Amino acid sequence: MDAHAGEHPPCCPLYHEAIELIGRRWTGAIVSVLIHRRTLRFCEIAESVPQLSDRLLSERMKELEARGVVCRTVRPGRPVRVEYELTEMGQELAPAVRELETWARRWLAAR
């Protein structure tokens, strides 16, 4: 008999890291907005997630940029325009985010 029979497999550390990254407060909403709208300025993201403070949005955008999920582009001019878009890494979250949105509409909408 297998010595590991009946034991639960350990949680994958990379899965846990991904959930911790995307599961941070407001991060999933930010990623979802960028999936649906592609390139957005800071104020457009803030308008799309109205309960999110500018301070927390700035913090989350810096985290997502540092992890390689979001790309920040500064466009010269007056005023200077800062735009955000998902990197290839971030875009690959789209199927998972859409599935979670479908699940939420099915199971959480009635609550």
C-alpha positions, 0 to 999 in steps of 0.5 A: 500500500502507498505510504501517502494514500489518504494524505492530501497533496501540499498546496503548490507554492507557485499557486499560493503565490499567484493567489496572494498576488491577484487576491490582494484587496482590489488587485483582481478588480484592477486586472479585470478592468485592464483585461476588458479595456486594455490601455487605461490612464490612472484616472480611468482605472480609478473611475472603473473601481470607484470604491478604491482610493487613489493611494491604494490604487497607486500602491497596487499599480506599483506592485503589479508593475514590479511583478511584471503583470502591468506595464506603465508608459509615460507619454510626453506632453502637457500634461504628461500622460501615464498609461497602464496596460497588461503585459503578456504575463498579465494578459494570460490571466484573462481566461482565469479572470473570466471564469471567476467572473462567470462563477461569481455571477452564477453563485454570488449574484443570488446572495 
